[in-house]
């Protein structure tokens, strides 16, 4: 039997239990395990017990959970736990909410309900403190529980044997991705200089004007940057996922945004583009769909776009990221599931790096309406290039900080660098920072790979069995 034995019919709590078990690679046991995790009204036949109190999620944080050097929001008013403090709640009053007494560790908050609710979209409507955006606090909740489980096993004299999260025991994974929004420079000749001027970066604005004059007179297109991307990744010995976009929206005078969507339109079947798609696929890159702007809740539109790309590739497509990170919960994942897609990299912030659903780990979403799992592997996007480089902040410092956070929690650093920015003349420093993150990951021993490989690894790992007796 599994080490987790909570007797609950609640689908959110069950989803939280399932996620914790799979993410932490927990074993199965014959008979009573050395340590059991139960809800407060359940009985345990194990020598060591972790007792979890049932609770309800709030729409605003009740306070902060202090654990070691972490301070993270807690969406529940926890009960006070008696014994040696492990974690402390800091609200109107401060008191231990996770504590050890004898052979029992008590959780004064409902960790499984919290995990299950967050993975069903709780944070899409709940208030989240701005400073928490760069903290994967769901992973910290689970880290606390895992540390307690290890503590109980140590007291029972039975080591906790777990499956490795990543191949060859890698400390974390890096998912390299590129959105192919455009393959030709069009309106950017006019819009890029003012964008940098508004940031006070006048030298960059002037350089863009010079570049546009040179490009237009020579016929060179700086946004066809596939060769630079391929050369760099070959040099580094890595492969990435590229999501190709066939925008189907129409231009209307009533909607200025429609101009920017349609002005850079291309088709998968254009000979030059089709040849590049096949070349990337044959070379080991993962080619996926960049769902068009209005496709995020339209399964028929996604099916059509996926079919067009598959006709060029000659085999099924498994991965997607929605254009502009457009997302509606749970409609987007349900539409992708209906279209036959297997993984999605949409979930992330448009305006900053960080952890939109408080985790750096891939997960199976739970539909909050039907209370059933959605057959999609959600791989959260952690860092996107544009919020980094269209600000005055140092991108290298931000990337390093986020990367160290992911490493600490053993999750996935998903990097989104648009393919067109692999052009030092047009986007100075963007390629260098991408390369810097990869070289750091290589030194760390991380698994650097594609979205498709992550999805397949997790599926295989989930279906493998590790028994400890």
N, C-alpha and C positions, 0 to 999 in steps of 0.2 A: 504494500500500500504506500501511497506517497507520504512524505513527511508532514504535509498539510492535511488536516482533518476537519476543518470547520464545517459544521453541520448547518448549512444555510441553503435555502432555495432561491435566494435573491440573485438575479442574473448579473447585476453589476458587481456584487461581491465575488461571485463565481468567476467572472471575467478577470477581476483583480488577482484572484488566487491563481488562475491559469497563467496570467502574464508573469507573475512572480516566479512560478515554478519553471516556466520555459526560459525566461531571461536569465535566471540564476543557475540553470542546468541541474535542478535538484533530482536526486535519485529516487528509486522506488525501493520499498522494503517488504520483506515477508514477515508478517507479524507486526508488533508494535515497534515503531522507529525509536531510536534513542531519545529524540525530542519531537514533540508534536505541537502544532500550532492549532489552537481551538478557539471558538468563540466562548464568551464568559459562562454561558449556561450549559456548555457541553462538557463531557467527561473525557479525561485522557488516561490511557493505560500506559503511557510512557513515563520513564523516570524523570524526564525534564519536560516542562510545559511552558509554552508561550501563550498567554491568554489575551485575546483581543476583545475589546469592548465594542459593541455595536453603536454606531452613531450616524448622524445625518449631515450631509454636506450643506454648507451655506453659500450664498452668492457673493459674499465678501469675506475676506480672511477674518477669523476670530482673533488672531494674534500671530505670533511667530514661534516656530519650533527651533530651539537651540540644541544642536548636536555637534560636539567637538567644535570645529571652527565654522560650522555652517549656521546660518540664520535664515530660515525659509518660511514662507507663509503656510498657515494651517487653516483649512476651511471647515473647522469644526471646533466647538468648545469641548476640549477633552476633559476626562475625569482625572482626578489626582491619583497617581499610582504610588503605593507604599513600597518602601525598601530603598535599596541603593540606586540613586538616580542614574539613568543612562541618557535620557533626553528631557529637556525642560521646556514647558510652555510659558511663553511670555506674552501676557495680555494685560488686562486690568490688574490681575494678580499673577505672580510667577510661582510655579510649582512643578514638581516632576510629573511628567505624563507617560514616561516609559521608565520602569524601575524593576529591579530584581530583588526578590525576597525568597530565600530558601531555594527550592527547586522550581520556582515559578518566576517568569518575567511577565509583567503586565503591560499591555499597550492600552493607554487610556483613550486612544482614538482609533477609529475604524479604518485602518490602513487599506484593507481590501476594497472597501466601498470607495475610498478616495481614489485609488488607482483605477478601478473600474469606471467610475464617473468621469475622471479626467480623460480616459481613453475612449469615452463616448461623446466628448465635446464640451464638458463642463466649463472649460476656460474660454470657450467662444462667447459666452454670455456673462460669465462671472467677472467680477472686478479683479484685476491682477496688478499688484504694485509694479511700477515701471522698473524698479531695481531688481525685480525677480525675473525679468525677461532673459537674462544671461545665466540663470541658475536652473539646472534641470532638477527641480525639487521633487518630482515624482521619483526620480532615480535615487534621490537622497532618502526618501521614505523607505524605499526598498533596501537601500544600503543599511539603514538602521535595523530593519528586520533580519537581514542576512547576518549582520554582526551578532545579533542576539541568538540566532540559530547556531552559529559557529560556537558561541559561548556555551550554549547548552550541550552541544556535542562534546566539547572539551571537558565539561564537568562529568559527562557520562563516560568519558574515556573512549569515545568512538569518533574518529576523524570524519568530517563531512566531505564526502567525495562528490565532485560535481563535474558535469560536462563543460568543456571549454566553450566559451561564447564564440570565439573566432578561430579560424584554422591555425594549426601549429601553436596554439596558445598565445596568439598575438594580443597585445594589451588593449588595442582598440582597432577600429576599422576606419578607412577613409574612402568615401564614395565620391569619385570625380564625375562631375556632370557639366554639360554645356547645352544651353538653349540656342538653337539656330533660328533666331528671330528674323534675320534678314541675311541675304547673301550679296546684296548690293547697297551701296551708300546712296541714299536719296535725299530726304528732307533734312538729314543730319548736317548737310553742308550749311544749312541756315540756322538750325536750332542749337548745335553744340557750342559755338562761340558765346552766345548769350548765357547759356547755362553755366559756363565756367566764369564768365564775367560777374554773374550774380553772386557767385561764391567769393569774389574778390581775387580770383586766380586769372589775372589779366594776361600774364605771359602765356598760359595755356590757351586762352581764348584767341590771342593773336596767332599762336602756332596753328590752331585749327583753321583759321582763315587762310594762312599760307598753304597748309596741306590741301585744302579744298581747291585752291587755284591750281596747284600742281597736279592734283589727281584729275581734275576736269580737263586740263589741257593735254595730259598724257594718255588719258583713257584707262589709267590704272584704277582698280577698285580695291580700296583698303579693307573692305568688309569680307572679301573672299580670303579668309585667313586660315583655311583648312591646312594648307601646307605647313604653316608655322606651328600649328597645334600638333600635327602629326610628328613633325620633326622633334619638337620638345618632348612629347610623351615617349617617342621611340628612344630618345637619348636617356630619359629617366627610367625606362623599362617599365612603364605603366600603361594601362588602358583606361578609357573613360566611357561614359554614356553620352550620346548626343541625341537630343530630341528635336526632330524636324517638324516645322510648322507649315501647314497649308491653310492659311486664313480664308474663311468662307464668308465673313461679314461683308456687308455692302456699305459703300460710302454714301452718306446723306449729309446735306447741308445743315440739317438741324443738330447734328452731332459732330463736333470738331474732332472728338476722339476717333471717330471712324476713319478720318483721313490718315491718322498715324498708323492705324491698323492695316489699312489697305494699300498705303503708298509703298510698303516694303514687301508686298505679296510675291510669293513664288510658288511654283508647283513641283511636286515630287518627280513628275515625269519629264521635266525639262532635261534634255540630254546631259548637260554638264552636271546638274544636280543629281540625277539618277546614277551617273557614273561614280560620283563621290560617295553616295550612299552605299553603293555596292562595294566600293573599294574599302570603306571603313569597316563594313560588315565582314568582308573577307579577311581583313587584317586583324580581327579580334576585338574591335570596338563594339559596344552595344548600341544599336540604333533603335530609338523609341519614338513615340509620338509626342509632339508638343501640342496638346489639345488647343484648338482655336479659341478665340476670346469668349464666344458664347456657348461653348460645348460643355462647360463644367457641370451642367445638370441635364444634359441632353444625350441619352444613350444612343439614339439613332445617329446623331451627328458624329459621336465618337466612333461608332461602328464604321461609318463611311470613311472617316479619316484614317482609321486603322487599316481598313481594307485597301485603301489607295497606297499606303506605305508598304503593306505586305505584297501588293502586286509588283512593286519595284524590287523588293528584297527577295521574293520568292519563298518566304517562310513566315511563320507567325511572329508578331510583335508582342512583347510582354510588358514593356514599361512605358510610363507616361509622366509628364509634368504639364499641368495646365498653364496656359499663357497668362502672364501677369499674376501668377499664383492665385488665380480665381478659384474660390473654394466655397462650397456650401455644404454644411454638415446635416445629414449624412448623404445628401443627394449626389454629391460629386463622386464619392466612392461607390455608391450604388450604380451610378451610370457607368463608371469604369468597369465594375464587376459585370454588368450586363453586356458590355462591349467585349468581354473576354480578356481584359487586361489583368495582369497579375501583381504588379507593384506600381506605386505612385510616389513621386518625390515633390508633391505640391506643397505640403504643409510646412510653412515657414513665414517669416516676416518679410514684408516688402521694403520696410524702411530702416531695418537694423538687423544685426546678427542676433542669434539667440535661439531659444527653445519655446516654440509657440504653444506646445502642449506639455511643457515642463519635462520633456524627456529627450535624451540623445540616442535612445534605442529605437530600432524599428519595432512595429507592433501591429497587431490585428485590431482594427477599429471595431467598436461595438455600436450598433445602430441604436440610438436612444429611444426611437419610437417602437421598433419591433423587439428591441432587447435581444437581438441576435447578432453574432459576429458577421462581419463583412469579409468576403473572400478576397481581400487585398492586403498585401504587405505594405504598410505605410512607412516610408523611409523619410524622416523629417529632414528638411533642408536647413542647415545650420548657418552657413555664410553665403551671401550673394555678393557679387562684385560691386554692383552699382551703389548700394548704400555706403560701402566703404570708401569709394573713390570720389563720390560727389559730396564729400564733407571735408572739413579741415582737420579731422582726426588722423592719426598715424595708422594706416591700414595694417602695417606689420605688427604693431603692438596689439591691435584688436584681434587679428588672426591668431597670434601666439597665445593670447589669454584664453580665447575660446577653445583652441586646440588642446591646451593643457587641461581645461575643464573636461572635455570629452575623454581625454586619456585617463584622467582620474576616475571617471565613472565607467570606463570600458565600453563606451558606446560607439556611435558612428559620427564622424565629422563629414557631413555632406556639403561639398563645395560646388557652388553654381557660378561658373565663369562663362559668360556668353562667348560663343566661338569667335565673334568678330573682334574681340578685344585682344586677340593674340597678334598684335601689331604694335610694336614698340613706338613706331613713329606717330601713330594715331592715339595710342593709349599708353604713354610711358609709365612704367612701373607696375602695370597690372599683371603682365606675364611674370615678372620677377617675383612678385609676392605669391603667385600661384606656385611657382617652382620652389620657393622658400618653404612653403607649407609641406610640399611633397618630400623635400629632402629632410626636413625635420621628422616627418612621419617615418621615413626610411631608417633614420637613426634610432627612433623609438621602437622599431620592430613592428610597426603597425601593418595591417593587411590593407593594401591599397588596391582598389578594385572598382568594378562597375556596379550599377544598381541591380542588374540582372543577376550577377554572381552573388550579391548579398541575399537577394530573394531566394535563389536556389539553395544557398548554404543554409539559410534559416529553415527552409522547408525540410531539407535532409536532416538537419540537427534536431528538429522538432519530432521527427518520426523515428529517430534512433532511440534505443533504450539503454539506460545505464542502471544496472541493479547493484545495490550494495547490501551485503548481508552481515 
